[in-house]
């Protein structure tokens, strides 16, 4: 996958996990995650609970290890790399956060 795509995927995971964690959990801790992907070096600031931190780090590892040059959506991948239970948890977080983002856009439209 391209460096731009990798960085974009990291940012999407960050956004969705932070939305979920802020709404569902109480103990949020800031931390920095650094990435070295091909020639790209960058860091992201995250604010998550310990449980979400562990899960997002797992998702980052899966993303980093993705063997596809053109990354498919994980749900349509023929060779899934996520453990089934962790995939379900990440999918649940992505669904919840997607709904929250949609609702916030609707609120802005009517405000």
N, CA, C and O of each residue as an XYZ file, in Angstrom:
444
protein
N       0.849     -1.158      0.000
C       0.000      0.000      0.000
C       0.898      1.225      0.000
O       2.032      1.179      0.476
N       0.390      2.294     -0.526
C       1.186      3.518     -0.604
C       1.332      4.131      0.782
O       0.566      3.827      1.696
N       2.318      4.990      0.919
C       2.546      5.680      2.185
C       1.371      6.595      2.527
O       0.966      6.693      3.686
N       0.830      7.260      1.510
C      -0.336      8.126      1.726
C      -1.529      7.327      2.239
O      -2.216      7.755      3.167
N      -1.770      6.173      1.638
C      -2.882      5.314      2.046
C      -2.678      4.822      3.474
O      -3.627      4.789      4.258
N      -1.449      4.441      3.819
C      -1.161      3.978      5.172
C      -1.467      5.086      6.180
O      -2.138      4.847      7.184
N      -0.977      6.291      5.913
C      -1.206      7.405      6.832
C      -2.701      7.722      6.944
O      -3.197      8.007      8.034
N      -3.407      7.673      5.829
C      -4.846      7.912      5.826
C      -5.576      6.870      6.677
O      -6.470      7.217      7.448
N      -5.208      5.622      6.543
C      -5.836      4.541      7.313
C      -5.570      4.721      8.809
O      -6.458      4.489      9.630
N      -4.355      5.131      9.162
C      -4.027      5.387     10.570
C      -4.902      6.509     11.113
O      -5.436      6.403     12.217
N      -5.050      7.578     10.344
C      -5.861      8.719     10.783
C      -7.329      8.332     10.954
O      -7.991      8.797     11.882
N      -7.834      7.490     10.068
C      -9.219      7.027     10.176
C      -9.401      6.201     11.444
O     -10.357      6.414     12.190
N      -8.493      5.261     11.691
C      -8.577      4.461     12.915
C      -8.522      5.359     14.140
O      -9.302      5.175     15.074
N      -7.620      6.321     14.152
C      -7.476      7.254     15.270
C      -8.794      7.985     15.535
O      -9.279      8.024     16.666
N      -9.350      8.549     14.498
C     -10.586      9.327     14.637
C     -11.729      8.468     15.182
O     -12.429      8.874     16.110
N     -11.909      7.300     14.609
C     -13.027      6.448     15.004
C     -12.847      5.906     16.420
O     -13.810      5.857     17.185
N     -11.639      5.502     16.777
C     -11.404      4.990     18.125
C     -11.577      6.087     19.167
O     -12.138      5.841     20.235
N     -11.104      7.296     18.871
C     -11.243      8.385     19.843
C     -12.704      8.775     20.048
O     -13.108      9.084     21.169
N     -13.487      8.765     18.999
C     -14.921      9.053     19.142
C     -15.569      8.007     20.044
O     -16.280      8.343     20.992
N     -15.318      6.743     19.741
C     -15.899      5.651     20.522
C     -15.471      5.725     21.981
O     -16.311      5.652     22.879
N     -14.196      5.867     22.220
C     -13.662      5.841     23.580
C     -14.165      7.035     24.400
O     -14.490      6.882     25.577
N     -14.230      8.212     23.790
C     -14.713      9.399     24.496
C     -16.168      9.241     24.928
O     -16.558      9.738     25.985
N     -16.971      8.552     24.120
C     -18.394      8.378     24.432
C     -18.657      7.217     25.397
O     -19.631      7.240     26.149
N     -17.784      6.203     25.373
C     -18.068      4.964     26.101
C     -17.232      4.737     27.359
O     -17.651      3.987     28.241
N     -16.066      5.364     27.464
C     -15.161      5.058     28.570
C     -14.805      6.313     29.359
O     -14.900      7.430     28.851
N     -14.394      6.113     30.606
C     -14.118      7.242     31.492
C     -12.638      7.600     31.612
O     -12.296      8.782     31.631
N     -11.771      6.625     31.692
C     -10.359      6.879     31.952
C      -9.594      7.002     30.646
O      -9.140      6.004     30.086
N      -9.454      8.229     30.164
C      -8.761      8.477     28.902
C      -7.367      9.014     29.187
O      -7.196      9.942     29.978
N      -6.382      8.427     28.540
C      -4.998      8.831     28.736
C      -4.367      9.222     27.401
O      -4.479      8.478     26.426
N      -3.704     10.380     27.345
C      -3.032     10.768     26.098
C      -1.723      9.994     25.931
O      -1.022      9.723     26.905
N      -1.411      9.650     24.703
C      -0.120      9.034     24.391
C       0.193      9.258     22.924
O      -0.678      9.632     22.139
N       1.431      9.028     22.566
C       1.898      9.221     21.194
C       2.291      7.881     20.609
O       2.974      7.086     21.254
N       1.859      7.634     19.386
C       2.217      6.417     18.653
C       3.036      6.832     17.440
O       2.598      7.665     16.647
N       4.212      6.259     17.296
C       5.086      6.572     16.162
C       5.027      5.460     15.130
O       4.858      4.288     15.466
N       5.167      5.844     13.872
C       5.113      4.899     12.758
C       6.303      5.084     11.833
O       6.725      6.206     11.555
N       6.832      3.974     11.364
C       7.849      3.950     10.319
C       7.337      2.991      9.262
O       7.377      1.773      9.437
N       6.857      3.550      8.170
C       6.306      2.734      7.096
C       7.018      3.106      5.805
O       6.874      4.220      5.300
N       7.781      2.167      5.282
C       8.622      2.413      4.106
C       9.501      3.629      4.391
O      10.330      3.567      5.299
N       9.356      4.724      3.660
C      10.169      5.915      3.924
C       9.409      6.967      4.738
O       9.929      8.054      4.988
N       8.191      6.647      5.146
C       7.342      7.577      5.896
C       7.573      7.411      7.392
O       7.540      6.297      7.915
N       7.805      8.520      8.070
C       7.988      8.528      9.523
C       7.081      9.610     10.081
O       7.213     10.781      9.724
N       6.159      9.223     10.958
C       5.253     10.198     11.548
C       4.729      9.674     12.882
O       4.878      8.494     13.201
N       4.120     10.558     13.649
C       3.532     10.222     14.936
C       2.106     10.749     14.992
O       1.769     11.729     14.328
N       1.283     10.098     15.782
C      -0.071     10.590     16.032
C      -0.287     10.661     17.535
O       0.189      9.815     18.292
N      -1.009     11.683     17.943
C      -1.387     11.850     19.340
C      -2.761     11.220     19.525
O      -3.696     11.537     18.789
N      -2.887     10.333     20.499
C      -4.144      9.653     20.769
C      -4.547      9.873     22.218
O      -3.694     10.054     23.087
N      -5.845      9.857     22.473
C      -6.373      9.922     23.831
C      -7.394      8.803     23.969
O      -8.533      8.921     23.519
N      -6.961      7.707     24.606
C      -7.782      6.502     24.709
C      -7.619      5.853     26.076
O      -6.649      6.118     26.786
N      -8.567      5.006     26.437
C      -8.419      4.180     27.632
C      -7.456      3.035     27.297
O      -7.088      2.837     26.139
N      -7.060      2.295     28.319
C      -6.090      1.212     28.128
C      -6.635      0.124     27.195
O      -5.899     -0.392     26.354
N      -7.905     -0.223     27.337
C      -8.520     -1.262     26.505
C      -8.512     -0.852     25.024
O      -8.138     -1.639     24.155
N      -8.927      0.383     24.757
C      -8.950      0.864     23.368
C      -7.535      1.029     22.814
O      -7.291      0.795     21.631
N      -6.615      1.430     23.677
C      -5.219      1.562     23.260
C      -4.682      0.214     22.780
O      -4.032      0.137     21.737
N      -4.949     -0.833     23.533
C      -4.486     -2.174     23.145
C      -5.112     -2.616     21.831
O      -4.439     -3.198     20.980
N      -6.400     -2.339     21.669
C      -7.086     -2.765     20.447
C      -6.618     -1.959     19.232
O      -6.432     -2.524     18.154
N      -6.429     -0.655     19.392
C      -5.978      0.132     18.243
C      -4.548     -0.235     17.866
O      -4.197     -0.229     16.686
N      -3.723     -0.554     18.855
C      -2.358     -0.989     18.531
C      -2.377     -2.297     17.753
O      -1.557     -2.497     16.856
N      -3.305     -3.186     18.087
C      -3.492     -4.415     17.320
C      -3.902     -4.077     15.885
O      -3.380     -4.654     14.931
N      -4.841     -3.137     15.741
C      -5.302     -2.731     14.405
C      -4.155     -2.092     13.609
O      -4.026     -2.326     12.407
N      -3.328     -1.289     14.279
C      -2.164     -0.692     13.609
C      -1.201     -1.776     13.123
O      -0.668     -1.683     12.018
N      -0.979     -2.798     13.946
C      -0.102     -3.910     13.556
C      -0.652     -4.620     12.327
O       0.096     -4.932     11.400
N      -1.959     -4.876     12.316
C      -2.584     -5.552     11.172
C      -2.442     -4.683      9.920
O      -2.164     -5.189      8.833
N      -2.633     -3.391     10.080
C      -2.502     -2.470      8.954
C      -1.072     -2.484      8.425
O      -0.849     -2.545      7.216
N      -0.120     -2.428      9.326
C       1.293     -2.418      8.940
C       1.675     -3.698      8.201
O       2.478     -3.669      7.269
N       1.101     -4.806      8.620
C       1.427     -6.107      8.032
C       0.592     -6.453      6.798
O       0.791     -7.512      6.203
N      -0.325     -5.591      6.409
C      -1.202     -5.885      5.269
C      -0.357     -6.195      4.034
O       0.456     -5.367      3.622
N      -0.538     -7.370      3.441
C       0.299     -7.774      2.305
C      -0.158     -7.226      0.955
O       0.540     -7.399     -0.043
N      -1.297     -6.581      0.907
C      -1.866     -6.134     -0.358
C      -1.278     -4.799     -0.800
O      -1.172     -3.862     -0.010
N      -0.908     -4.728     -2.043
C      -0.391     -3.460     -2.574
C      -1.513     -2.431     -2.660
O      -1.314     -1.261     -2.333
N      -2.685     -2.865     -3.098
C      -3.878     -2.023     -3.074
C      -4.759     -2.599     -1.972
O      -5.379     -3.649     -2.141
N      -4.806     -1.896     -0.840
C      -5.487     -2.415      0.338
C      -7.001     -2.475      0.127
O      -7.633     -1.457     -0.156
N      -7.583     -3.682      0.266
C      -9.048     -3.782      0.197
C      -9.650     -3.420      1.549
O      -8.925     -3.291      2.535
N     -10.951     -3.258      1.602
C     -11.619     -3.111      2.894
C     -11.473     -4.437      3.620
O     -11.597     -5.501      3.013
N     -11.215     -4.373      4.895
C     -10.958     -5.603      5.647
C     -12.129     -6.582      5.564
O     -11.918     -7.794      5.517
N     -13.365     -6.066      5.547
C     -14.508     -6.975      5.512
C     -14.628     -7.716      4.193
O     -15.288     -8.753      4.131
N     -14.005     -7.208      3.132
C     -14.073     -7.894      1.842
C     -12.763     -8.581      1.463
O     -12.619     -9.070      0.343
N     -11.811     -8.617      2.391
C     -10.511     -9.239      2.120
C     -10.652    -10.758      2.076
O     -11.327    -11.354      2.915
N     -10.005    -11.375      1.084
C     -10.075    -12.830      0.935
C      -9.162    -13.553      1.929
O      -9.358    -14.735      2.210
N      -8.167    -12.839      2.459
C      -7.232    -13.414      3.437
C      -7.212    -12.550      4.695
O      -6.244    -11.824      4.921
N      -8.252    -12.612      5.512
C      -8.303    -11.722      6.680
C      -7.160    -11.996      7.657
O      -6.831    -13.150      7.934
N      -6.566    -10.935      8.168
C      -5.453    -11.085      9.096
C      -5.871    -10.838     10.543
O      -5.104    -11.119     11.464
N      -7.073    -10.319     10.751
C      -7.572    -10.098     12.105
C      -8.056    -11.406     12.707
O      -8.611    -12.251     12.005
N      -7.845    -11.575     14.019
C      -8.512    -12.650     14.736
C      -9.998    -12.305     14.708
O     -10.368    -11.132     14.774
N     -10.833    -13.306     14.612
C     -12.271    -13.063     14.442
C     -12.858    -12.196     15.559
O     -13.636    -11.282     15.281
N     -12.501    -12.465     16.802
C     -13.060    -11.696     17.920
C     -12.599    -10.237     17.876
O     -13.379     -9.328     18.162
N     -11.355    -10.019     17.523
C     -10.840     -8.645     17.453
C     -11.430     -7.912     16.252
O     -11.691     -6.711     16.325
N     -11.637     -8.621     15.157
C     -12.267     -8.002     13.992
C     -13.670     -7.508     14.356
O     -14.060     -6.397     14.001
N     -14.415     -8.350     15.068
C     -15.779     -7.974     15.460
C     -15.769     -6.745     16.358
O     -16.624     -5.870     16.224
N     -14.812     -6.674     17.267
C     -14.719     -5.530     18.169
C     -14.373     -4.255     17.402
O     -14.985     -3.211     17.630
N     -13.401     -4.329     16.500
C     -13.024     -3.162     15.697
C     -14.196     -2.745     14.807
O     -14.471     -1.554     14.662
N     -14.879     -3.710     14.218
C     -16.035     -3.405     13.365
C     -17.133     -2.713     14.175
O     -17.771     -1.786     13.677
N     -17.359     -3.150     15.409
C     -18.357     -2.537     16.280
C     -17.977     -1.081     16.581
O     -18.835     -0.197     16.570
N     -16.707     -0.841     16.845
C     -16.235      0.521     17.121
C     -16.398      1.400     15.886
O     -16.853      2.539     15.987
N     -16.029      0.876     14.730
C     -16.131      1.647     13.483
C     -17.599      1.972     13.179
O     -17.910      3.076     12.733
N     -18.491      1.021     13.417
C     -19.920      1.252     13.162
C     -20.464      2.328     14.103
O     -21.147      3.253     13.664
N     -20.163      2.206     15.387
C     -20.632      3.188     16.368
C     -20.135      4.587     16.009
O     -20.913      5.541     15.997
N     -18.845      4.707     15.717
C     -18.260      6.012     15.415
C     -18.784      6.572     14.100
O     -18.981      7.781     13.977
N     -19.010      5.718     13.130
C     -19.580      6.162     11.859
C     -20.961      6.760     12.049
O     -21.303      7.773     11.439
N     -21.751      6.121     12.900
C     -23.092      6.648     13.201
C     -22.968      7.992     13.908
O     -23.701      8.928     13.590
N     -22.048      8.096     14.865
C     -21.854      9.353     15.591
C     -21.438     10.474     14.644
O     -21.922     11.600     14.761
N     -20.546     10.172     13.712
C     -20.121     11.184     12.739
C     -21.283     11.613     11.852
O     -21.440     12.797     11.552
N     -22.090     10.655     11.437
C     -23.263     10.969     10.613
C     -24.251     11.849     11.359
O     -24.801     12.798     10.799
N     -24.471     11.528     12.623
C     -25.397     12.328     13.430
C     -24.875     13.749     13.640
O     -25.648     14.706     13.615
N     -23.573     13.883     13.845
C     -23.024     15.227     14.045
C     -23.122     16.056     12.766
O     -23.305     17.272     12.831
N     -23.004     15.420     11.620
C     -23.160     16.139     10.346
C     -24.606     16.584     10.151
O     -24.859     17.685      9.662
N     -25.540     15.743     10.527
C     -26.958     16.094     10.423
C     -27.265     17.276     11.345
O     -27.967     18.207     10.950
N     -26.740     17.239     12.573
C     -26.956     18.333     13.524
C     -26.434     19.651     12.946
O     -27.100     20.681     13.051
N     -25.255     19.622     12.341
C     -24.668     20.834     11.760
C     -25.528     21.345     10.602
O     -25.659     22.553     10.409
N     -26.104     20.439      9.847
C     -26.935     20.814      8.709
C     -28.170     21.596      9.161
O     -28.572     22.566      8.519
N     -28.769     21.155     10.285
C     -29.994     21.787     10.770
C     -29.741     22.952     11.729
O     -30.681     23.650     12.109
N     -28.507     23.165     12.117
C     -28.211     24.263     13.060
C     -28.105     25.596     12.354
O     -27.862     26.617     12.996
